Amino acid sequence: MDIKPIQNEADYKAALKAVSPYFENEPKPGSAEGDFFEGMLALISAYQANTFPIHM
């Protein structure tokens, strides 16, 4: 389970696919899977904020 920066649409789609199973069966916090899930969600959130900004 490698965590890599999300730099483009292909990376973004791959990241979403990688975390998708964890929404059905959320991993235990602090476990290797839990750390991966949290790290990927942070990267996905940052990519979304930069790529799809909400202007108010």
PyMOL Python script that loads the backbone (N, CA, C, O; Angstrom):
from pymol import cmd

cmd.read_pdbstr("""\
ATOM      1  N   MET A   1       0.845  -1.182   0.000  1.00  0.00           N
ATOM      2  CA  MET A   1       0.000   0.000   0.000  1.00  0.00           C
ATOM      3  C   MET A   1       0.887   1.240   0.000  1.00  0.00           C
ATOM      4  O   MET A   1       1.360   1.689   1.044  1.00  0.00           O
ATOM      5  N   ASP A   2       1.094   1.766  -1.166  1.00  0.00           N
ATOM      6  CA  ASP A   2       1.897   2.973  -1.289  1.00  0.00           C
ATOM      7  C   ASP A   2       0.993   4.192  -1.346  1.00  0.00           C
ATOM      8  O   ASP A   2      -0.048   4.183  -2.003  1.00  0.00           O
ATOM      9  N   ILE A   3       1.405   5.230  -0.655  1.00  0.00           N
ATOM     10  CA  ILE A   3       0.705   6.507  -0.722  1.00  0.00           C
ATOM     11  C   ILE A   3       1.562   7.435  -1.564  1.00  0.00           C
ATOM     12  O   ILE A   3       2.708   7.728  -1.221  1.00  0.00           O
ATOM     13  N   LYS A   4       0.986   7.897  -2.682  1.00  0.00           N
ATOM     14  CA  LYS A   4       1.707   8.773  -3.599  1.00  0.00           C
ATOM     15  C   LYS A   4       0.871  10.022  -3.849  1.00  0.00           C
ATOM     16  O   LYS A   4      -0.352   9.980  -3.722  1.00  0.00           O
ATOM     17  N   PRO A   5       1.511  11.129  -4.200  1.00  0.00           N
ATOM     18  CA  PRO A   5       0.768  12.351  -4.496  1.00  0.00           C
ATOM     19  C   PRO A   5      -0.229  12.138  -5.637  1.00  0.00           C
ATOM     20  O   PRO A   5       0.006  11.339  -6.544  1.00  0.00           O
ATOM     21  N   ILE A   6      -1.325  12.855  -5.575  1.00  0.00           N
ATOM     22  CA  ILE A   6      -2.321  12.827  -6.647  1.00  0.00           C
ATOM     23  C   ILE A   6      -2.036  14.044  -7.520  1.00  0.00           C
ATOM     24  O   ILE A   6      -2.238  15.184  -7.101  1.00  0.00           O
ATOM     25  N   GLN A   7      -1.568  13.788  -8.735  1.00  0.00           N
ATOM     26  CA  GLN A   7      -1.126  14.876  -9.604  1.00  0.00           C
ATOM     27  C   GLN A   7      -2.008  15.099 -10.820  1.00  0.00           C
ATOM     28  O   GLN A   7      -1.881  16.119 -11.498  1.00  0.00           O
ATOM     29  N   ASN A   8      -2.901  14.159 -11.106  1.00  0.00           N
ATOM     30  CA  ASN A   8      -3.741  14.307 -12.293  1.00  0.00           C
ATOM     31  C   ASN A   8      -5.011  13.472 -12.131  1.00  0.00           C
ATOM     32  O   ASN A   8      -5.204  12.790 -11.124  1.00  0.00           O
ATOM     33  N   GLU A   9      -5.868  13.543 -13.147  1.00  0.00           N
ATOM     34  CA  GLU A   9      -7.158  12.851 -13.097  1.00  0.00           C
ATOM     35  C   GLU A   9      -6.992  11.334 -12.956  1.00  0.00           C
ATOM     36  O   GLU A   9      -7.758  10.691 -12.237  1.00  0.00           O
ATOM     37  N   ALA A  10      -6.010  10.769 -13.630  1.00  0.00           N
ATOM     38  CA  ALA A  10      -5.781   9.320 -13.538  1.00  0.00           C
ATOM     39  C   ALA A  10      -5.381   8.924 -12.118  1.00  0.00           C
ATOM     40  O   ALA A  10      -5.865   7.921 -11.594  1.00  0.00           O
ATOM     41  N   ASP A  11      -4.504   9.704 -11.495  1.00  0.00           N
ATOM     42  CA  ASP A  11      -4.109   9.444 -10.105  1.00  0.00           C
ATOM     43  C   ASP A  11      -5.317   9.555  -9.178  1.00  0.00           C
ATOM     44  O   ASP A  11      -5.482   8.755  -8.258  1.00  0.00           O
ATOM     45  N   TYR A  12      -6.157  10.557  -9.433  1.00  0.00           N
ATOM     46  CA  TYR A  12      -7.349  10.796  -8.621  1.00  0.00           C
ATOM     47  C   TYR A  12      -8.300   9.600  -8.703  1.00  0.00           C
ATOM     48  O   TYR A  12      -8.791   9.120  -7.681  1.00  0.00           O
ATOM     49  N   LYS A  13      -8.554   9.125  -9.918  1.00  0.00           N
ATOM     50  CA  LYS A  13      -9.440   7.977 -10.092  1.00  0.00           C
ATOM     51  C   LYS A  13      -8.864   6.727  -9.433  1.00  0.00           C
ATOM     52  O   LYS A  13      -9.599   5.943  -8.833  1.00  0.00           O
ATOM     53  N   ALA A  14      -7.559   6.543  -9.544  1.00  0.00           N
ATOM     54  CA  ALA A  14      -6.906   5.392  -8.908  1.00  0.00           C
ATOM     55  C   ALA A  14      -7.016   5.481  -7.385  1.00  0.00           C
ATOM     56  O   ALA A  14      -7.227   4.471  -6.714  1.00  0.00           O
ATOM     57  N   ALA A  15      -6.874   6.681  -6.847  1.00  0.00           N
ATOM     58  CA  ALA A  15      -6.985   6.876  -5.400  1.00  0.00           C
ATOM     59  C   ALA A  15      -8.404   6.572  -4.918  1.00  0.00           C
ATOM     60  O   ALA A  15      -8.592   5.918  -3.892  1.00  0.00           O
ATOM     61  N   LEU A  16      -9.395   7.049  -5.664  1.00  0.00           N
ATOM     62  CA  LEU A  16     -10.783   6.764  -5.296  1.00  0.00           C
ATOM     63  C   LEU A  16     -11.061   5.263  -5.324  1.00  0.00           C
ATOM     64  O   LEU A  16     -11.744   4.735  -4.447  1.00  0.00           O
ATOM     65  N   LYS A  17     -10.533   4.588  -6.326  1.00  0.00           N
ATOM     66  CA  LYS A  17     -10.712   3.139  -6.435  1.00  0.00           C
ATOM     67  C   LYS A  17     -10.029   2.416  -5.273  1.00  0.00           C
ATOM     68  O   LYS A  17     -10.552   1.431  -4.752  1.00  0.00           O
ATOM     69  N   ALA A  18      -8.863   2.910  -4.874  1.00  0.00           N
ATOM     70  CA  ALA A  18      -8.102   2.274  -3.794  1.00  0.00           C
ATOM     71  C   ALA A  18      -8.815   2.367  -2.449  1.00  0.00           C
ATOM     72  O   ALA A  18      -8.750   1.432  -1.651  1.00  0.00           O
ATOM     73  N   VAL A  19      -9.495   3.480  -2.189  1.00  0.00           N
ATOM     74  CA  VAL A  19     -10.155   3.653  -0.887  1.00  0.00           C
ATOM     75  C   VAL A  19     -11.600   3.176  -0.878  1.00  0.00           C
ATOM     76  O   VAL A  19     -12.186   3.009   0.192  1.00  0.00           O
ATOM     77  N   SER A  20     -12.173   2.958  -2.029  1.00  0.00           N
ATOM     78  CA  SER A  20     -13.580   2.582  -2.126  1.00  0.00           C
ATOM     79  C   SER A  20     -13.971   1.407  -1.224  1.00  0.00           C
ATOM     80  O   SER A  20     -14.999   1.492  -0.553  1.00  0.00           O
ATOM     81  N   PRO A  21     -13.206   0.324  -1.179  1.00  0.00           N
ATOM     82  CA  PRO A  21     -13.600  -0.807  -0.316  1.00  0.00           C
ATOM     83  C   PRO A  21     -13.645  -0.456   1.172  1.00  0.00           C
ATOM     84  O   PRO A  21     -14.372  -1.091   1.937  1.00  0.00           O
ATOM     85  N   TYR A  22     -12.882   0.537   1.579  1.00  0.00           N
ATOM     86  CA  TYR A  22     -12.823   0.895   2.995  1.00  0.00           C
ATOM     87  C   TYR A  22     -14.085   1.601   3.484  1.00  0.00           C
ATOM     88  O   TYR A  22     -14.299   1.708   4.691  1.00  0.00           O
ATOM     89  N   PHE A  23     -14.924   2.085   2.568  1.00  0.00           N
ATOM     90  CA  PHE A  23     -16.173   2.704   2.992  1.00  0.00           C
ATOM     91  C   PHE A  23     -17.194   1.640   3.399  1.00  0.00           C
ATOM     92  O   PHE A  23     -18.082   1.909   4.209  1.00  0.00           O
ATOM     93  N   GLU A  24     -17.072   0.450   2.849  1.00  0.00           N
ATOM     94  CA  GLU A  24     -17.951  -0.669   3.214  1.00  0.00           C
ATOM     95  C   GLU A  24     -17.500  -1.321   4.517  1.00  0.00           C
ATOM     96  O   GLU A  24     -18.325  -1.759   5.319  1.00  0.00           O
ATOM     97  N   ASN A  25     -16.190  -1.383   4.723  1.00  0.00           N
ATOM     98  CA  ASN A  25     -15.616  -2.045   5.890  1.00  0.00           C
ATOM     99  C   ASN A  25     -14.448  -1.186   6.390  1.00  0.00           C
ATOM    100  O   ASN A  25     -13.286  -1.457   6.088  1.00  0.00           O
ATOM    101  N   GLU A  26     -14.782  -0.155   7.153  1.00  0.00           N
ATOM    102  CA  GLU A  26     -13.768   0.813   7.586  1.00  0.00           C
ATOM    103  C   GLU A  26     -12.699   0.149   8.460  1.00  0.00           C
ATOM    104  O   GLU A  26     -13.018  -0.575   9.403  1.00  0.00           O
ATOM    105  N   PRO A  27     -11.434   0.403   8.136  1.00  0.00           N
ATOM    106  CA  PRO A  27     -10.352  -0.225   8.902  1.00  0.00           C
ATOM    107  C   PRO A  27     -10.201   0.387  10.295  1.00  0.00           C
ATOM    108  O   PRO A  27     -10.646   1.504  10.558  1.00  0.00           O
ATOM    109  N   LYS A  28      -9.570  -0.371  11.164  1.00  0.00           N
ATOM    110  CA  LYS A  28      -9.334   0.072  12.535  1.00  0.00           C
ATOM    111  C   LYS A  28      -8.318   1.216  12.534  1.00  0.00           C
ATOM    112  O   LYS A  28      -7.256   1.091  11.924  1.00  0.00           O
ATOM    113  N   PRO A  29      -8.628   2.339  13.214  1.00  0.00           N
ATOM    114  CA  PRO A  29      -7.658   3.441  13.306  1.00  0.00           C
ATOM    115  C   PRO A  29      -6.342   2.962  13.915  1.00  0.00           C
ATOM    116  O   PRO A  29      -6.332   2.201  14.883  1.00  0.00           O
ATOM    117  N   GLY A  30      -5.249   3.414  13.341  1.00  0.00           N
ATOM    118  CA  GLY A  30      -3.934   3.047  13.839  1.00  0.00           C
ATOM    119  C   GLY A  30      -3.359   1.790  13.204  1.00  0.00           C
ATOM    120  O   GLY A  30      -2.171   1.505  13.346  1.00  0.00           O
ATOM    121  N   SER A  31      -4.209   1.035  12.499  1.00  0.00           N
ATOM    122  CA  SER A  31      -3.709  -0.146  11.791  1.00  0.00           C
ATOM    123  C   SER A  31      -3.063   0.311  10.487  1.00  0.00           C
ATOM    124  O   SER A  31      -3.220   1.464  10.086  1.00  0.00           O
ATOM    125  N   ALA A  32      -2.348  -0.575   9.833  1.00  0.00           N
ATOM    126  CA  ALA A  32      -1.725  -0.225   8.550  1.00  0.00           C
ATOM    127  C   ALA A  32      -2.789   0.202   7.543  1.00  0.00           C
ATOM    128  O   ALA A  32      -2.603   1.174   6.810  1.00  0.00           O
ATOM    129  N   GLU A  33      -3.904  -0.527   7.509  1.00  0.00           N
ATOM    130  CA  GLU A  33      -4.989  -0.176   6.596  1.00  0.00           C
ATOM    131  C   GLU A  33      -5.639   1.144   6.993  1.00  0.00           C
ATOM    132  O   GLU A  33      -5.997   1.948   6.132  1.00  0.00           O
ATOM    133  N   GLY A  34      -5.791   1.366   8.287  1.00  0.00           N
ATOM    134  CA  GLY A  34      -6.369   2.616   8.769  1.00  0.00           C
ATOM    135  C   GLY A  34      -5.496   3.810   8.440  1.00  0.00           C
ATOM    136  O   GLY A  34      -6.000   4.863   8.048  1.00  0.00           O
ATOM    137  N   ASP A  35      -4.193   3.654   8.596  1.00  0.00           N
ATOM    138  CA  ASP A  35      -3.265   4.739   8.253  1.00  0.00           C
ATOM    139  C   ASP A  35      -3.294   5.023   6.757  1.00  0.00           C
ATOM    140  O   ASP A  35      -3.269   6.181   6.339  1.00  0.00           O
ATOM    141  N   PHE A  36      -3.349   3.960   5.947  1.00  0.00           N
ATOM    142  CA  PHE A  36      -3.439   4.118   4.497  1.00  0.00           C
ATOM    143  C   PHE A  36      -4.719   4.865   4.134  1.00  0.00           C
ATOM    144  O   PHE A  36      -4.686   5.808   3.344  1.00  0.00           O
ATOM    145  N   PHE A  37      -5.844   4.448   4.709  1.00  0.00           N
ATOM    146  CA  PHE A  37      -7.141   5.062   4.433  1.00  0.00           C
ATOM    147  C   PHE A  37      -7.120   6.547   4.789  1.00  0.00           C
ATOM    148  O   PHE A  37      -7.536   7.383   3.987  1.00  0.00           O
ATOM    149  N   GLU A  38      -6.644   6.876   5.973  1.00  0.00           N
ATOM    150  CA  GLU A  38      -6.579   8.278   6.404  1.00  0.00           C
ATOM    151  C   GLU A  38      -5.668   9.106   5.507  1.00  0.00           C
ATOM    152  O   GLU A  38      -6.018  10.223   5.126  1.00  0.00           O
ATOM    153  N   GLY A  39      -4.509   8.568   5.171  1.00  0.00           N
ATOM    154  CA  GLY A  39      -3.575   9.285   4.310  1.00  0.00           C
ATOM    155  C   GLY A  39      -4.146   9.530   2.930  1.00  0.00           C
ATOM    156  O   GLY A  39      -4.015  10.622   2.379  1.00  0.00           O
ATOM    157  N   MET A  40      -4.782   8.507   2.372  1.00  0.00           N
ATOM    158  CA  MET A  40      -5.369   8.657   1.041  1.00  0.00           C
ATOM    159  C   MET A  40      -6.525   9.651   1.059  1.00  0.00           C
ATOM    160  O   MET A  40      -6.676  10.438   0.125  1.00  0.00           O
ATOM    161  N   LEU A  41      -7.339   9.625   2.108  1.00  0.00           N
ATOM    162  CA  LEU A  41      -8.444  10.581   2.194  1.00  0.00           C
ATOM    163  C   LEU A  41      -7.929  12.013   2.274  1.00  0.00           C
ATOM    164  O   LEU A  41      -8.537  12.920   1.706  1.00  0.00           O
ATOM    165  N   ALA A  42      -6.826  12.225   2.966  1.00  0.00           N
ATOM    166  CA  ALA A  42      -6.237  13.562   3.045  1.00  0.00           C
ATOM    167  C   ALA A  42      -5.753  14.012   1.670  1.00  0.00           C
ATOM    168  O   ALA A  42      -5.966  15.161   1.282  1.00  0.00           O
ATOM    169  N   LEU A  43      -5.108  13.119   0.937  1.00  0.00           N
ATOM    170  CA  LEU A  43      -4.639  13.462  -0.408  1.00  0.00           C
ATOM    171  C   LEU A  43      -5.806  13.722  -1.356  1.00  0.00           C
ATOM    172  O   LEU A  43      -5.768  14.662  -2.151  1.00  0.00           O
ATOM    173  N   ILE A  44      -6.834  12.894  -1.274  1.00  0.00           N
ATOM    174  CA  ILE A  44      -8.015  13.074  -2.120  1.00  0.00           C
ATOM    175  C   ILE A  44      -8.682  14.404  -1.811  1.00  0.00           C
ATOM    176  O   ILE A  44      -9.063  15.134  -2.726  1.00  0.00           O
ATOM    177  N   SER A  45      -8.826  14.722  -0.542  1.00  0.00           N
ATOM    178  CA  SER A  45      -9.443  15.981  -0.132  1.00  0.00           C
ATOM    179  C   SER A  45      -8.655  17.180  -0.643  1.00  0.00           C
ATOM    180  O   SER A  45      -9.241  18.146  -1.133  1.00  0.00           O
ATOM    181  N   ALA A  46      -7.344  17.126  -0.533  1.00  0.00           N
ATOM    182  CA  ALA A  46      -6.499  18.226  -1.013  1.00  0.00           C
ATOM    183  C   ALA A  46      -6.614  18.371  -2.524  1.00  0.00           C
ATOM    184  O   ALA A  46      -6.704  19.488  -3.034  1.00  0.00           O
ATOM    185  N   TYR A  47      -6.612  17.262  -3.238  1.00  0.00           N
ATOM    186  CA  TYR A  47      -6.734  17.317  -4.698  1.00  0.00           C
ATOM    187  C   TYR A  47      -8.086  17.914  -5.085  1.00  0.00           C
ATOM    188  O   TYR A  47      -8.158  18.758  -5.979  1.00  0.00           O
ATOM    189  N   GLN A  48      -9.146  17.484  -4.423  1.00  0.00           N
ATOM    190  CA  GLN A  48     -10.478  18.002  -4.722  1.00  0.00           C
ATOM    191  C   GLN A  48     -10.563  19.500  -4.448  1.00  0.00           C
ATOM    192  O   GLN A  48     -11.152  20.238  -5.237  1.00  0.00           O
ATOM    193  N   ALA A  49      -9.994  19.947  -3.361  1.00  0.00           N
ATOM    194  CA  ALA A  49     -10.033  21.370  -3.013  1.00  0.00           C
ATOM    195  C   ALA A  49      -9.303  22.217  -4.050  1.00  0.00           C
ATOM    196  O   ALA A  49      -9.733  23.327  -4.364  1.00  0.00           O
ATOM    197  N   ASN A  50      -8.206  21.697  -4.578  1.00  0.00           N
ATOM    198  CA  ASN A  50      -7.432  22.442  -5.571  1.00  0.00           C
ATOM    199  C   ASN A  50      -8.012  22.338  -6.973  1.00  0.00           C
ATOM    200  O   ASN A  50      -7.889  23.275  -7.763  1.00  0.00           O
ATOM    201  N   THR A  51      -8.632  21.232  -7.287  1.00  0.00           N
ATOM    202  CA  THR A  51      -9.115  20.989  -8.641  1.00  0.00           C
ATOM    203  C   THR A  51     -10.564  21.417  -8.834  1.00  0.00           C
ATOM    204  O   THR A  51     -10.943  21.869  -9.915  1.00  0.00           O
ATOM    205  N   PHE A  52     -11.361  21.277  -7.803  1.00  0.00           N
ATOM    206  CA  PHE A  52     -12.783  21.597  -7.883  1.00  0.00           C
ATOM    207  C   PHE A  52     -13.151  22.619  -6.805  1.00  0.00           C
ATOM    208  O   PHE A  52     -13.945  22.313  -5.915  1.00  0.00           O
ATOM    209  N   PRO A  53     -12.588  23.826  -6.872  1.00  0.00           N
ATOM    210  CA  PRO A  53     -12.855  24.809  -5.812  1.00  0.00           C
ATOM    211  C   PRO A  53     -14.321  25.251  -5.809  1.00  0.00           C
ATOM    212  O   PRO A  53     -14.981  25.302  -6.847  1.00  0.00           O
ATOM    213  N   ILE A  54     -14.794  25.562  -4.628  1.00  0.00           N
ATOM    214  CA  ILE A  54     -16.144  26.092  -4.467  1.00  0.00           C
ATOM    215  C   ILE A  54     -15.998  27.583  -4.194  1.00  0.00           C
ATOM    216  O   ILE A  54     -15.439  27.992  -3.176  1.00  0.00           O
ATOM    217  N   HIS A  55     -16.509  28.384  -5.118  1.00  0.00           N
ATOM    218  CA  HIS A  55     -16.412  29.841  -4.975  1.00  0.00           C
ATOM    219  C   HIS A  55     -17.684  30.368  -4.330  1.00  0.00           C
ATOM    220  O   HIS A  55     -18.794  30.057  -4.762  1.00  0.00           O
ATOM    221  N   MET A  56     -17.503  31.160  -3.301  1.00  0.00           N
ATOM    222  CA  MET A  56     -18.660  31.732  -2.610  1.00  0.00           C
ATOM    223  C   MET A  56     -18.670  33.226  -2.781  1.00  0.00           C
ATOM    224  O   MET A  56     -19.567  33.899  -2.274  1.00  0.00           O
TER     225      MET A  56
END
""", "prot")
cmd.dss("prot")
cmd.show_as("cartoon", "prot")
cmd.util.cbc("prot")
cmd.orient("prot")
